[in-house]
């Protein structure tokens, strides 16, 4: 049986995975309309299911983040330190990486690229 912390980690991972899937579609459309030199408006991939914040990222930078299934883009300050660590700060967004455990496992399981 999952503990409360494990269940919360799974909910966090599921919310973030939904936003990542939306951004994958946005990225695919942007790539089709001009390649990796373009920027795209993405949605914050944080755990808050009600977050509607947007961020600007180049298609190439998005590809770099997506090279690791455990990494997500979030608006600065939207990270959850109990589940993830900010591994990169950029102008207008941060990249977070899931800690080992249920949220990292879920991130890998729900990666649309695997």
Secondary structure by P-SEA (a helix, b strand, c coil): cccaaaaaaaaaaaaaaaaaaaaaaaaaaaaacccccccccccccccccccbbbbbbcaaaaaaaaccccbbbbccccccccccccccccccbbbbbbcccaaaaaaaaacccc
